[in-house]
Amino acid sequence: MRKNRLLSLFLAGLVLSAQAVFAETESEEYEKFERISSYAANLYIDENVTTETIMEEALRIVMKDKPELMNELIKAGFQSLDEYTEFYTKEEYELFEKNLNHIVYGIGVIIQQLDDYVTVMSCTEGGGAAAAGVQSGDKIAKVDGVDVKGQSVDKVQDLVVGELGTEVTITFLRGEQEFERTITRQEVKGTTVAGEILEGNIGYIAIVNFASETANEFVKVLEEFDASGVTDIILDLRDNPGGYLGAAVDIASVTVPEGVIVDTVYRDERNNSTAYSYLKEPKYKFAVLINENTASAAEVLASAIGDSGIGILVGDRSYGKGVIQQMFEIWDGCAFKVTTGRYFTRNGYDINGNGIEPNEYVDNTTKRIDITKYSTFDYQTKPSVGETSPNVLAAKERLKILGYYTGSVNDNFDEAFREAVTAFQATNGLFPYGVLDVSTQATMENVFYKLEELVDNQLFYAYEYFGGNRADLME
């Protein structure tokens, strides 16, 4: 009885949701249905019958005949609420839970759903994706030939991860151009915090997302900084999609002076809460790097630092996700994630849809790669497998940066390098036979010369804010 009751309530909710959606789009089909149902309801002998009850019964009958439509209908109903509310089938929910594990065999990327594509937000250092030349902003179009446009993060991640040592072929979309990389799956540990001490005793910490161990990892980096007397810290939250709100609150509690960290507000006011910092004497000053992909929990931490006055925000306006989701499992193993709350910053600002404005707007730029730093071709010899040559060294340097080659950079022409040369030739309209001939050298140099590299003006600004010399970061 309880199951039927819940189903009835849910169907009624879908009726109202469908009415709102169709009304917005002014669907001719819906208008026809509504008019006919309205006429029927007004003429029917039972005055208790309404357009809504006719629609509800229609849904019941259609789903009884075609039960496979139920999940599609529920998903559509949830999608009509907001972009974060989502329904999971039993299989999808099992996958979601599995992906909460922070040790997987994958390619080493942090990914986020942006519009129709799951997009690479960052690559982990030493991971297969980074070695293959994958960059932040690359969109995942296919995995082993399977079109994943419009698929969820969890679905795409399930296709990407697999058994240790196996290969996965991914088609990426960079701008308007597609490119394909075959990457060997490696163990990807859930380390989400990286830190180092820059010249001038300035600390640098990057947080790629907020997981269960992020706060502990952050504290370990602070302990290393304390041992070296570091008090000025550049905190890089660019391209951080968020994660566990509690992790951001825990970090704020050991860095932000006493006061509010974040207010959380729910539909039921009894659930409202405020997270506080009780830190009397904060020891660090921050320059926080943010951009248009800094979202959710990352925005909470950035705003707490900025609002408290212990740091400045540098970069671009953040994403603007200031809502909270909760996960609920239902009777048949399915589950749904629904937006239940909203959070406000230390100063009472509503982030959602607005984002956080930096204290200093700084744009990154690009510049042509400096080819004088690399070995040169002689455009005379054409080495092949088994040979050594300065041309091989020059080509390996270029193909590694271009993403075709992932091995050691030396002057030895091995089989792995032959495969990289062949792939480059095939991509650039050359005869793909794996010999580093003069035409291939010239084409490679032309492609490499046109390559642009990032000028991280945001990092430079933060470094100079603490008295650093930009030239020290460029060495």
C-alpha positions as CSV (number, residue, x, y, z in Angstrom):
1,M,0.0,0.0,0.0
2,R,2.8,2.4,0.9
3,K,4.5,1.8,-2.5
4,N,1.3,2.5,-4.3
5,R,0.7,5.6,-2.2
6,L,4.2,6.9,-3.1
7,L,3.7,6.1,-6.7
8,S,0.4,8.0,-6.8
9,L,2.0,11.0,-5.2
10,F,4.9,10.8,-7.6
11,L,2.7,10.6,-10.6
12,A,0.7,13.6,-9.4
13,G,3.9,15.5,-9.1
14,L,4.9,14.5,-12.6
15,V,1.6,15.7,-13.9
16,L,2.2,19.1,-12.5
17,S,5.8,19.1,-13.7
18,A,4.8,18.0,-17.2
19,Q,2.2,20.8,-17.3
20,A,4.8,23.4,-16.4
21,V,7.3,22.1,-18.9
22,F,4.9,21.8,-21.8
23,A,3.3,25.2,-21.0
24,E,6.8,26.8,-21.2
25,T,7.5,25.2,-24.6
26,E,3.9,25.8,-25.9
27,S,3.9,22.2,-27.2
28,E,1.1,21.7,-29.8
29,E,0.8,18.1,-28.7
30,Y,0.3,19.1,-25.1
31,E,-2.1,21.8,-26.0
32,K,-4.2,19.3,-28.0
33,F,-4.1,16.8,-25.1
34,E,-5.1,19.5,-22.6
35,R,-8.0,20.8,-24.7
36,I,-9.4,17.3,-25.4
37,S,-8.9,16.3,-21.7
38,S,-10.5,19.5,-20.5
39,Y,-13.6,19.0,-22.8
40,A,-13.9,15.4,-21.6
41,A,-13.5,16.3,-17.9
42,N,-16.2,19.0,-18.2
43,L,-18.6,16.7,-20.0
44,Y,-18.0,13.5,-18.1
45,I,-20.8,12.4,-15.8
46,D,-18.6,12.2,-12.8
47,E,-17.9,15.8,-11.7
48,N,-14.8,14.7,-9.7
49,V,-12.9,13.9,-12.9
50,T,-10.4,16.6,-13.9
51,T,-7.9,17.2,-16.6
52,E,-5.2,16.2,-14.1
53,T,-6.8,12.9,-13.2
54,I,-7.2,12.0,-16.9
55,M,-3.5,12.7,-17.4
56,E,-2.5,10.6,-14.4
57,E,-4.6,7.7,-15.5
58,A,-3.2,8.0,-19.0
59,L,0.3,7.8,-17.6
60,R,-0.6,4.7,-15.6
61,I,-2.0,2.9,-18.6
62,V,0.9,3.9,-20.9
63,M,3.5,2.8,-18.4
64,K,1.7,-0.5,-17.7
65,D,1.9,-1.3,-21.4
66,K,5.4,0.2,-21.8
67,P,7.1,0.0,-18.4
68,E,10.5,0.9,-19.9
69,L,9.1,4.4,-20.2
70,M,8.9,4.8,-16.4
71,N,12.6,5.7,-15.9
72,E,12.6,8.1,-18.8
73,L,9.5,9.8,-17.4
74,I,11.0,10.1,-13.9
75,K,14.3,11.4,-15.3
76,A,12.5,14.0,-17.3
77,G,10.5,15.0,-14.3
78,F,13.6,15.5,-12.2
79,Q,15.4,17.4,-15.0
80,S,12.6,19.9,-15.0
81,L,13.4,20.9,-11.4
82,D,17.0,22.0,-11.8
83,E,20.3,20.9,-13.4
84,Y,21.5,19.2,-10.3
85,T,18.5,17.1,-9.4
86,E,18.8,13.6,-10.9
87,F,17.2,10.2,-10.8
88,Y,19.3,7.0,-10.8
89,T,18.2,3.6,-11.9
90,K,19.5,0.7,-9.7
91,E,22.4,0.2,-12.0
92,E,23.2,3.9,-12.2
93,Y,23.1,4.2,-8.4
94,E,25.4,1.3,-7.9
95,L,27.8,3.0,-10.4
96,F,27.5,6.3,-8.5
97,E,28.4,4.6,-5.2
98,K,31.3,2.7,-6.8
99,N,32.8,6.0,-8.2
100,L,32.9,7.4,-4.6
101,N,35.9,5.1,-4.2
102,H,39.1,7.1,-4.4
103,I,41.4,4.4,-5.8
104,V,40.5,3.4,-9.3
105,Y,42.2,2.3,-12.4
106,G,41.8,5.1,-14.9
107,I,43.6,7.8,-16.9
108,G,44.1,10.5,-14.2
109,V,41.6,13.2,-14.8
110,I,39.1,15.3,-12.8
111,I,35.9,15.6,-14.8
112,Q,32.8,17.6,-14.6
113,Q,29.5,17.8,-16.6
114,L,29.5,21.0,-18.6
115,D,26.5,21.4,-21.0
116,D,26.3,18.3,-23.3
117,Y,29.8,17.0,-22.5
118,V,31.7,15.6,-19.6
119,T,34.8,17.8,-19.6
120,V,38.3,17.4,-18.2
121,M,38.8,20.0,-15.5
122,S,42.4,19.0,-14.7
123,C,44.9,16.1,-15.2
124,T,46.7,14.5,-12.3
125,E,50.4,14.8,-12.4
126,G,52.1,11.6,-13.7
127,G,48.7,10.2,-14.9
128,G,48.2,8.8,-18.4
129,A,46.0,11.6,-19.6
130,A,48.7,14.2,-18.8
131,A,51.3,12.2,-20.5
132,A,49.1,11.9,-23.6
133,G,48.7,15.6,-23.9
134,V,45.2,15.9,-22.6
135,Q,44.4,19.4,-21.3
136,S,41.9,21.2,-19.1
137,G,38.8,22.0,-21.1
138,D,39.0,19.0,-23.4
139,K,35.6,17.4,-23.9
140,I,35.1,13.6,-23.9
141,A,33.2,12.7,-27.0
142,K,33.7,9.0,-27.3
143,V,35.0,6.2,-25.1
144,D,36.2,3.1,-27.1
145,G,34.0,4.2,-29.9
146,V,30.9,4.8,-27.8
147,D,29.3,8.2,-28.2
148,V,29.0,9.7,-24.7
149,K,27.6,13.1,-25.6
150,G,24.8,13.9,-23.1
151,Q,25.9,11.1,-20.7
152,S,26.4,11.6,-17.0
153,V,29.7,11.9,-15.3
154,D,29.2,8.6,-13.6
155,K,28.4,6.8,-16.9
156,V,31.5,8.3,-18.6
157,Q,33.7,7.5,-15.7
158,D,32.4,3.9,-15.7
159,L,33.5,3.5,-19.3
160,V,36.9,5.1,-18.7
161,V,38.0,3.2,-15.7
162,G,38.7,-0.6,-15.9
163,E,41.3,-3.2,-15.1
164,L,44.9,-2.2,-14.3
165,G,47.1,-2.2,-17.3
166,T,44.3,-2.3,-19.9
167,E,43.9,0.4,-22.6
168,V,41.1,2.7,-23.3
169,T,40.7,4.8,-26.5
170,I,39.1,8.2,-25.9
171,T,38.0,10.7,-28.5
172,F,38.4,14.2,-27.2
173,L,37.0,17.4,-28.5
174,R,39.2,20.5,-28.2
175,G,37.4,23.5,-29.7
176,E,36.0,22.2,-33.0
177,Q,38.7,19.6,-33.5
178,E,38.5,15.9,-32.5
179,F,41.5,13.9,-31.6
180,E,42.0,10.4,-30.3
181,R,44.3,9.0,-27.6
182,T,44.8,5.4,-26.4
183,I,45.8,5.5,-22.8
184,T,46.9,2.7,-20.5
185,R,44.9,2.6,-17.2
186,Q,46.9,3.2,-14.1
187,E,46.2,3.3,-10.4
188,V,44.7,6.7,-9.7
189,K,44.9,7.5,-6.0
190,G,42.5,9.9,-4.5
191,T,45.0,12.6,-3.6
192,T,43.2,15.9,-4.1
193,V,45.8,18.3,-2.7
194,A,49.2,19.2,-4.0
195,G,51.6,21.7,-2.4
196,E,55.1,23.1,-2.9
197,I,57.2,25.9,-1.6
198,L,58.1,28.5,-4.3
199,E,61.1,30.8,-4.4
200,G,60.8,33.4,-1.7
201,N,59.3,31.0,0.8
202,I,55.8,31.4,-0.7
203,G,53.5,28.4,-0.4
204,Y,51.4,27.0,-3.3
205,I,48.5,24.6,-2.7
206,A,46.2,23.3,-5.4
207,I,43.0,21.5,-4.5
208,V,41.5,19.6,-7.5
209,N,38.2,18.7,-5.7
210,F,36.8,18.1,-2.2
211,A,36.8,14.4,-1.2
212,S,36.6,12.7,2.2
213,E,40.4,13.0,2.8
214,T,40.9,16.5,1.3
215,A,41.0,18.3,4.7
216,N,43.6,15.8,6.1
217,E,45.7,16.2,3.0
218,F,45.5,20.0,3.3
219,V,46.6,19.9,6.9
220,K,49.7,17.8,6.0
221,V,50.8,20.4,3.5
222,L,50.3,23.1,6.1
223,E,52.5,21.1,8.5
224,E,55.3,21.1,5.9
225,F,54.8,24.8,5.4
226,D,55.0,25.4,9.1
227,A,58.3,23.6,9.3
228,S,59.7,26.0,6.7
229,G,58.1,29.1,8.2
230,V,55.7,29.7,5.2
231,T,52.8,32.1,6.0
232,D,52.0,33.5,2.6
233,I,50.0,30.9,0.5
234,I,48.7,30.9,-3.0
235,L,45.6,28.6,-3.0
236,D,44.6,27.4,-6.4
237,L,40.9,26.6,-6.7
238,R,40.6,27.0,-10.5
239,D,38.6,24.3,-12.2
240,N,37.7,22.8,-8.9
241,P,34.1,21.5,-9.3
242,G,33.5,21.2,-5.5
243,G,32.5,18.0,-3.7
244,Y,32.0,17.5,0.0
245,L,30.9,20.7,1.6
246,G,32.2,19.4,5.0
247,A,35.8,19.2,3.6
248,A,35.7,22.8,2.6
249,V,34.3,23.8,6.0
250,D,37.1,21.7,7.8
251,I,39.8,23.6,5.8
252,A,38.2,26.9,6.6
253,S,38.1,26.1,10.3
254,V,41.9,25.9,10.4
255,T,42.6,28.9,8.2
256,V,39.8,31.5,8.6
257,P,39.5,33.7,11.7
258,E,36.6,33.1,14.1
259,G,33.2,33.8,12.7
260,V,30.7,32.3,10.2
261,I,32.1,30.0,7.5
262,V,28.8,29.3,5.7
263,D,25.1,29.4,6.4
264,T,23.0,26.5,5.1
265,V,19.2,27.2,4.6
266,Y,16.6,24.5,3.9
267,R,12.9,24.4,3.1
268,D,12.3,23.1,6.6
269,E,13.8,25.9,8.7
270,R,14.5,23.4,11.5
271,N,17.3,22.0,9.4
272,N,19.0,25.3,9.0
273,S,22.6,25.4,10.3
274,T,25.7,27.6,10.5
275,A,29.3,26.4,10.3
276,Y,31.7,28.5,12.4
277,S,35.4,28.9,12.7
278,Y,36.8,29.4,16.3
279,L,40.3,30.2,15.2
280,K,41.6,33.1,17.3
281,E,44.8,33.9,15.6
282,P,45.1,32.8,11.9
283,K,48.7,32.5,10.8
284,Y,48.3,32.5,7.0
285,K,47.6,35.0,4.4
286,F,46.1,33.9,1.1
287,A,45.8,34.8,-2.6
288,V,43.1,32.5,-3.9
289,L,43.0,31.7,-7.6
290,I,39.4,31.2,-9.0
291,N,37.9,31.0,-12.4
292,E,34.6,30.3,-14.2
293,N,34.8,26.6,-13.2
294,T,35.4,27.1,-9.5
295,A,32.1,25.8,-8.1
296,S,30.2,24.7,-5.0
297,A,32.4,23.8,-2.0
298,A,35.3,25.5,-3.7
299,E,33.3,28.7,-3.7
300,V,32.4,28.3,0.0
301,L,36.1,28.1,0.9
302,A,37.1,31.0,-1.4
303,S,34.4,33.2,-0.1
304,A,35.2,32.4,3.5
305,I,38.8,33.4,3.0
306,G,37.8,36.5,1.0
307,D,35.0,37.7,3.3
308,S,37.2,37.2,6.5
309,G,39.9,39.5,5.2
310,I,42.8,37.1,5.3
311,G,43.2,36.9,1.6
312,I,42.3,38.2,-1.8
313,L,40.6,36.5,-4.7
314,V,42.4,36.6,-8.1
315,G,41.2,35.5,-11.5
316,D,37.6,35.5,-12.9
317,R,34.1,35.3,-11.5
318,S,33.4,31.8,-10.2
319,Y,30.7,29.3,-11.5
320,G,27.9,30.1,-9.0
321,K,26.6,26.9,-7.6
322,G,25.2,27.7,-4.1
323,V,22.7,24.8,-3.7
324,I,22.9,21.6,-1.7
325,Q,21.9,18.1,-2.9
326,Q,20.9,15.1,-0.8
327,M,20.8,11.5,-2.0
328,F,17.8,9.2,-1.2
329,E,17.6,5.5,-1.9
330,I,14.1,4.1,-2.6
331,W,12.5,0.7,-2.3
332,D,13.8,-1.0,-5.5
333,G,17.4,0.0,-5.4
334,C,16.9,3.2,-7.4
335,A,17.8,6.6,-5.9
336,F,17.4,10.2,-6.5
337,K,19.5,13.3,-5.8
338,V,17.5,16.3,-5.1
339,T,18.3,20.0,-4.3
340,T,17.2,20.5,-0.7
341,G,19.1,23.6,0.5
342,R,21.0,26.7,-0.3
343,Y,24.1,28.2,1.3
344,F,25.1,31.7,1.9
345,T,28.6,33.1,2.4
346,R,30.1,34.6,5.6
347,N,28.8,38.0,4.5
348,G,25.4,36.7,3.6
349,Y,25.9,36.6,-0.1
350,D,23.9,34.2,-2.3
351,I,26.4,32.5,-4.6
352,N,23.9,30.5,-6.7
353,G,23.6,31.8,-10.2
354,N,25.8,34.8,-9.2
355,G,29.3,33.4,-8.5
356,I,32.0,35.1,-6.5
357,E,33.6,38.2,-7.9
358,P,37.4,38.3,-7.5
359,N,39.2,41.3,-5.9
360,E,41.4,41.4,-8.9
361,Y,40.2,40.3,-12.4
362,V,43.2,38.8,-14.2
363,D,43.0,37.0,-17.5
364,N,45.3,34.3,-18.6
365,T,46.7,34.6,-22.1
366,T,48.6,32.4,-24.6
367,K,51.7,32.8,-26.6
368,R,53.6,31.0,-29.3
369,I,55.8,28.3,-27.9
370,D,59.5,29.2,-27.6
371,I,61.1,26.7,-30.0
372,T,64.6,27.9,-29.2
373,K,64.4,25.9,-26.0
374,Y,64.2,22.6,-27.9
375,S,66.5,20.5,-30.0
376,T,66.6,21.1,-33.8
377,F,66.1,19.0,-36.9
378,D,68.9,18.8,-39.6
379,Y,66.3,18.1,-42.3
380,Q,68.8,15.7,-44.0
381,T,68.8,12.3,-42.4
382,K,65.6,10.2,-42.0
383,P,66.0,7.8,-39.1
384,S,63.9,4.7,-38.6
385,V,63.5,1.9,-36.0
386,G,66.7,0.8,-34.4
387,E,68.7,3.9,-35.1
388,T,69.9,6.8,-32.9
389,S,69.8,10.4,-34.2
390,P,69.5,14.0,-32.9
391,N,66.4,14.2,-35.1
392,V,64.8,11.5,-33.0
393,L,65.5,13.6,-29.8
394,A,64.0,16.7,-31.5
395,A,60.9,14.8,-32.6
396,K,60.4,13.1,-29.2
397,E,60.4,16.5,-27.5
398,R,57.8,17.8,-29.9
399,L,55.6,14.7,-30.0
400,K,55.5,14.5,-26.2
401,I,54.2,18.0,-26.0
402,L,51.8,17.4,-28.9
403,G,50.4,14.3,-27.1
404,Y,51.5,11.6,-29.5
405,Y,54.3,10.2,-27.5
406,T,54.5,9.2,-23.8
407,G,57.8,7.5,-23.4
408,S,61.3,8.6,-22.4
409,V,62.8,11.5,-24.4
410,N,66.1,10.4,-25.9
411,D,67.7,9.9,-29.3
412,N,66.7,6.2,-29.6
413,F,64.2,5.2,-32.3
414,D,62.2,2.4,-30.6
415,E,58.9,0.8,-31.5
416,A,56.8,3.0,-29.3
417,F,58.3,6.1,-31.1
418,R,57.6,4.5,-34.5
419,E,53.9,4.3,-33.5
420,A,53.9,7.9,-32.4
421,V,55.4,9.0,-35.7
422,T,52.9,6.9,-37.6
423,A,50.0,8.5,-35.7
424,F,51.4,12.0,-36.3
425,Q,51.7,11.3,-40.0
426,A,48.2,9.9,-40.3
427,T,46.7,12.9,-38.5
428,N,48.6,15.4,-40.7
429,G,48.0,14.0,-44.1
430,L,51.4,12.3,-44.5
431,F,52.1,8.7,-45.6
432,P,51.8,6.8,-42.3
433,Y,54.8,4.5,-42.4
434,G,56.7,5.4,-39.2
435,V,59.9,6.8,-40.7
436,L,61.0,10.2,-39.6
437,D,61.6,11.5,-43.1
438,V,62.3,15.1,-44.0
439,S,58.7,15.9,-44.9
440,T,57.6,14.6,-41.5
441,Q,60.3,16.7,-39.8
442,A,59.2,19.9,-41.6
443,T,55.5,19.3,-40.9
444,M,56.2,18.5,-37.3
445,E,58.2,21.7,-36.9
446,N,55.4,23.7,-38.5
447,V,52.7,22.3,-36.2
448,F,55.0,22.8,-33.2
449,Y,55.8,26.4,-34.1
450,K,52.0,27.2,-34.3
451,L,51.4,25.7,-30.9
452,E,50.4,28.1,-28.1
453,E,51.2,27.7,-24.5
454,L,49.4,29.2,-21.5
455,V,50.7,32.3,-19.8
456,D,49.4,31.9,-16.3
457,N,49.0,35.6,-15.5
458,Q,46.7,34.8,-12.5
459,L,49.5,32.8,-10.8
460,F,52.0,35.4,-11.6
461,Y,49.8,38.1,-10.1
462,A,49.3,36.1,-6.9
463,Y,53.1,35.4,-6.7
464,E,54.0,39.0,-7.1
465,Y,51.3,40.0,-4.6
466,F,53.5,38.3,-2.0
467,G,56.7,39.9,-3.3
468,G,57.7,37.1,-5.6
469,N,59.6,37.7,-8.9
470,R,57.7,36.4,-11.9
471,A,61.0,35.4,-13.6
472,D,61.5,32.8,-10.8
473,L,58.4,31.0,-11.9
474,M,59.4,31.0,-15.6
475,E,62.7,29.3,-15.1
